[in-house]
C-alpha cells in the first residue's frame, strides 16, 4: 500500500506544517509514504509570503512542491500519483481556503484511490466567504475521516454524514536543554519565575484575558514574569496598548516573531507553567508540546483540550481573569509532583508510535 500525504510542510510556518512534517517522518517507518507539499497556505494577496514562509530553511527531502492555487499544479499531482501507484491520499484540513485545493485534488484523481480527510479544525478561526459550502463539498470527496479529538468529530457531524474516528495530537520525545542554558540563550534573569504563552497570537487564544489575570498575579507574586512568544496575526497594537494600560511592561518578556522549531525548547525549559487561556479551541498543538516537556498547564479546557488536560494532570480555570490568576498562583506554589507523574504516563499514551498504529488501523 502506498500512501500520499498532501498539504503544508516546512518551510511553511505553523502548527499544521510542523504536524505534517512529523506525520510523514513517523508514518514512513510503518508504510510506503509519499508527500506533496504546498509552497503556500494562503494566496499571497491574503497573507504575504514573509508571513507564511521561513526565510532560512535547508530543504533536504526530494518531494514534489506545488502552488495549490495554480491549476497547472493538478497535472503534476495526477502524474505523481500514477507514477507512484498511490492507493490512499491523506489531506490535512483546517480551513476552507485550503479545503478548496483539497476537494479539487480529490475530484481529479482516480475514484479507486481512498481519500482520507485528517481534520484539525472543522470551523475556521476566522470566517471566510463560502466556508461551510466548501467544507461540505470537500467532505463529499472523502471516503474516510480522522479527527484529533472527539470534540472535532462531533463538529464534523454538524455539517456532514461522514463518520470519523477520533485520535489525538501526538506527543514527541523532544530534545531537552538545561534551564541554565535556556536562560542564557534567551538572556533572562534567573531570579524570576516565568510563565509562558506561546504560539501564533489570535483573538480566540485569550491573550487579553491572560494579561488582565497576570496583573492580579504580580500583585501577589512579585518575582514572576510572563513570556509572550509568538507572531501576532492581528491586533498587535491593541495588545501592546493593553500591556501599557495595565503597567505590565517590566513584567513581560515579549518576542513577537515566529518562534522557529529549534528555539521552542528554550522557552519551554525556562518556564514553570504554560498558560492556555483560550476562549475557544478544537485541540491544541501547544498542549501536546507542553506535555512533551512535562510542563504543568493552566487552561480553560475548552474544546478538545479538556479531553487531555484535567485536574489530575493540570489546572482547569474559567474564562475570566480572576479564575485564571488564582489557578496560576496555585500552580506556581503547589507541589506538582503527582500531576507531572500523570503527564509522563499521558506522554507514553499519546506517542507518535501509538498514533501511527491507530491511524493505519482506521484508514
C-alpha positions in Angstrom: 0.0 0.0 0.0 1.3 3.5 -1.0 0.1 6.5 1.0 0.3 10.1 -0.2 0.1 13.0 2.3 -0.9 16.3 0.7 -0.6 19.7 2.5 1.7 22.3 4.1 5.2 21.3 5.0 8.3 23.2 6.2 9.5 25.8 5.3 5.9 26.9 5.6 5.2 28.2 9.1 2.6 27.0 11.6 1.4 24.0 13.5 -0.2 22.2 10.6 3.1 22.3 8.7 5.0 21.0 11.7 2.4 18.3 12.3 2.7 17.1 8.6 6.5 17.1 8.9 6.3 14.7 11.9 3.4 12.7 10.4 5.5 12.0 7.3 8.6 11.2 9.2 6.9 8.7 11.5 4.4 7.2 9.1 7.0 6.2 6.5 8.5 3.9 9.2 5.3 1.8 9.0 4.2 2.2 5.4 5.4 3.3 2.0 4.6 7.0 2.2 5.0 10.0 -0.1 4.4 13.7 0.3 3.2 16.6 -2.0 3.9 19.8 -0.2 2.3 23.2 -0.7 4.5 26.2 -1.2 2.0 28.5 0.5 -1.1 28.0 2.7 -2.9 31.1 1.5 -2.7 33.1 -1.7 -0.1 35.8 -1.2 -2.6 38.6 -1.6 -4.4 37.3 1.5 -1.2 36.7 3.6 2.2 37.8 2.5 5.0 35.3 1.7 7.0 36.7 4.6 4.1 35.8 7.0 3.9 32.3 5.6 7.4 31.0 4.8 10.6 30.8 6.9 13.4 33.0 5.5 16.1 30.3 6.0 15.4 26.6 5.6 17.5 23.8 4.4 15.3 21.6 2.2 16.7 18.1 2.4 13.9 15.9 1.1 13.2 15.5 -2.6 9.4 15.8 -2.5 7.1 17.5 -5.0 6.3 21.1 -4.3 3.3 22.8 -5.8 1.3 26.0 -5.6 -2.1 24.8 -4.6 -3.8 27.7 -6.2 -2.3 27.2 -9.7 -4.5 24.9 -11.9 -1.4 23.5 -13.7 -0.2 22.0 -10.4 -3.0 19.4 -10.6 -1.4 18.0 -13.7 1.7 17.4 -11.7 -0.3 15.7 -9.0 -2.1 13.4 -11.3 1.3 12.4 -12.9 2.9 11.9 -9.5 0.0 9.7 -8.2 0.2 7.4 -11.4 4.0 7.1 -11.3 4.0 6.1 -7.6 0.9 3.8 -7.6 -0.8 5.7 -4.8 -3.6 3.8 -3.0 -4.6 6.4 -0.4 -4.5 10.1 -0.1 -4.5 11.9 3.3 -5.3 15.6 3.2 -4.9 17.7 6.4 -7.8 20.1 6.7 -8.1 23.1 9.0 -9.5 26.0 6.9 -11.8 26.2 3.9 -9.2 28.2 1.9 -7.0 25.2 1.8 -10.1 22.9 1.6 -10.7 24.2 -1.9 -7.4 22.7 -3.3 -8.1 19.5 -1.4 -11.5 19.0 -2.9 -10.2 19.7 -6.4 -7.3 17.2 -5.9 -9.7 14.5 -4.6 -12.0 15.2 -7.6 -9.4 14.9 -10.3 -7.7 11.7 -9.2 -8.9 8.2 -9.7 -12.0 7.1 -7.8 -10.2 3.9 -7.0 -7.9 5.8 -4.6 -9.2 6.1 -1.0 -9.4 9.7 0.1 -8.9 10.4 3.8 -9.5 13.7 5.5 -7.4 14.4 8.6 -9.3 17.2 10.4 -7.5 19.7 12.7 -10.5 22.1 12.7 -14.0 21.9 11.3 -14.9 25.5 11.6 -12.1 28.1 10.8 -10.9 30.5 13.5 -11.7 33.3 11.0 -14.8 33.3 8.9 -14.4 33.2 5.1 -16.8 33.5 2.2 -18.5 30.2 1.4 -16.7 28.4 4.3 -19.5 25.9 5.0 -20.2 25.3 1.4 -16.5 24.4 0.7 -16.3 22.2 3.7 -19.4 20.3 2.7 -18.1 19.8 -0.9 -14.8 18.7 0.5 -16.3 16.1 2.8 -18.3 14.6 -0.1 -15.0 13.8 -1.9 -13.8 11.7 1.2 -14.1 8.0 1.9 -12.9 8.3 5.5 -12.3 10.9 8.1 -9.9 11.2 11.0 -10.1 13.9 13.7 -7.7 14.8 16.5 -10.4 15.0 19.2 -13.9 13.8 20.0 -14.9 17.4 20.0 -13.9 17.8 16.4 -15.7 14.6 15.5 -19.0 16.0 16.9 -18.5 19.2 15.0 -18.0 17.3 11.8 -21.4 15.6 12.2 -23.0 19.1 12.2 -22.1 19.5 8.5 -21.6 16.0 7.1 -22.9 12.5 7.5 -19.3 11.3 7.2 -18.5 9.3 10.4 -15.0 9.9 11.7 -12.5 8.2 14.0 -11.1 10.5 16.7 -7.5 10.2 17.6 -5.3 12.8 19.3 -2.4 15.2 18.7 0.7 13.1 19.2 3.4 14.0 21.7 7.1 14.0 20.9 10.2 12.9 22.8 11.8 16.3 22.3 15.4 17.4 22.9 15.8 18.6 26.5 18.1 21.5 27.3 19.1 22.6 30.8 17.3 25.6 32.4 20.6 27.4 32.8 21.4 27.1 29.1 17.9 28.2 28.1 18.0 31.2 30.4 21.3 32.3 28.8 20.0 31.7 25.3 17.0 33.9 25.9 19.0 36.4 28.0 16.7 36.0 31.0 17.3 36.7 34.7 17.5 33.5 36.8 16.0 35.3 39.8 12.5 35.3 38.2 9.9 32.6 37.7 8.5 32.5 34.2 5.1 31.5 32.9 4.7 31.0 29.1 2.1 31.9 26.5 3.4 30.6 23.2 2.2 30.2 19.6 0.7 32.4 16.9 -1.4 35.0 18.6 -5.0 35.1 17.5 -8.1 36.5 19.2 -9.5 33.2 20.2 -6.4 32.3 22.3 -7.5 34.7 25.0 -4.3 36.7 25.5 -6.3 39.7 26.7 -7.8 37.5 29.5 -4.3 36.4 30.4 -2.9 40.0 30.6 -5.7 41.1 32.9 -5.2 37.9 35.0 -1.4 38.5 35.1 -2.0 42.0 36.6 -3.6 40.2 39.6 -0.8 37.6 39.7 2.0 40.1 40.1 0.2 41.8 43.0 0.9 38.6 45.0 3.8 37.0 43.2 6.4 39.8 42.8 9.2 37.7 41.1 7.1 36.3 38.2 7.3 37.4 34.6 5.1 36.4 31.7 6.8 35.3 28.4 4.7 36.0 25.3 6.3 34.2 22.4 4.7 34.2 19.0 3.7 36.2 16.0 0.7 38.5 16.1 -1.7 37.6 13.3 -3.9 40.7 14.0 -4.4 43.5 16.6 -0.8 43.8 17.8 -1.3 47.5 18.7 -4.3 46.7 20.8 -2.4 44.1 22.9 0.6 46.4 23.3 -1.7 49.2 24.4 -3.3 46.9 27.0 0.1 46.0 28.3 0.9 49.7 28.8 -2.5 50.4 30.4 -2.0 47.6 32.9 1.6 48.8 33.6 2.9 45.4 32.8 5.8 46.3 30.5 8.5 45.5 33.1 6.9 42.2 33.9 6.6 40.9 30.4 9.1 39.3 28.1 7.8 39.8 24.5 9.1 38.1 21.4 6.6 38.8 18.7 8.4 37.0 15.9 7.6 33.5 14.7 9.3 31.1 17.0 11.3 28.6 14.9 11.0 25.0 15.9 14.7 24.7 17.1 14.2 27.6 19.5 11.0 26.4 21.1 12.8 24.2 23.6 14.4 27.2 25.3 11.0 28.8 26.1 9.6 25.6 27.5 12.7 24.8 29.6 12.7 28.2 31.3 9.0 28.2 32.1 7.4 26.9 35.3 4.0 26.6 33.7 2.3 27.0 30.3 -0.9 29.0 30.2 -3.7 28.5 27.7 -6.5 31.0 28.4 -8.3 30.0 25.2 -11.8 31.3 24.5 -12.5 28.5 22.1 -10.4 25.7 20.6 -10.7 22.3 18.9 -7.5 20.8 20.3 -4.0 22.3 20.6 -0.5 21.5 19.5 0.7 23.7 22.3 -0.9 21.3 24.8 1.0 18.4 23.2 4.2 20.5 23.3 3.8 21.2 27.0 3.2 17.5 27.8 6.3 16.6 25.9 8.3 18.7 28.3 6.4 17.5 31.4 5.2 21.1 31.9 2.2 21.9 34.0 -0.6 23.6 32.0 -3.2 26.1 33.3 -6.0 26.1 30.8 -9.7 27.0 30.3 -10.0 23.5 28.9 -12.2 24.4 26.0 -13.0 22.1 23.1 -10.9 19.0 22.9 -8.3 20.3 25.4 -10.4 19.0 28.3 -10.1 15.5 26.7 -6.4 15.6 27.5 -5.9 18.0 30.5 -7.8 17.6 33.7 -7.4 18.3 37.5 -5.2 15.3 37.9 -2.5 16.5 35.4 -3.1 20.2 35.2 -5.2 23.2 36.3 -8.6 24.0 34.8 -9.9 27.5 35.1 -12.9 29.5 33.9 -12.7 32.1 31.0 -12.2 35.0 33.3 -9.1 36.8 34.7 -9.9 36.1 38.4 -10.1 32.3 37.8 -7.1 32.3 35.6 -5.0 34.3 38.1 -6.0 32.1 41.0 -5.0 28.9 39.1 -1.7 30.4 38.0 -0.8 31.3 41.6 -1.9 27.9 42.8 0.2 26.2 40.1 3.3 28.2 41.0 3.0 27.4 44.7 1.9 23.8 44.7 3.9 20.6 44.8 3.0 19.3 41.3 4.8 16.0 41.6 1.7 13.9 41.1 0.5 15.9 38.2 3.8 15.6 36.5 3.8 11.9 37.0 0.4 11.8 35.3 1.8 13.8 32.4 4.6 11.3 32.0 2.1 8.5 31.7 0.0 10.5 29.3 3.0 11.2 27.2 3.5 7.5 26.6 -0.1 7.0 25.7 -0.1 9.9 23.2 3.1 8.9 21.4 3.6 9.1 17.6 4.0 5.3 17.6 0.6 4.8 19.1 -0.9 7.5 16.8 0.5 5.9 13.6 -0.6 2.4 14.7 -4.2 3.7 15.3 -4.1 5.7 12.0 -3.1 2.7 10.0 -6.0 0.6 11.5 -8.5 3.3 10.7 -7.6 4.1 7.1 
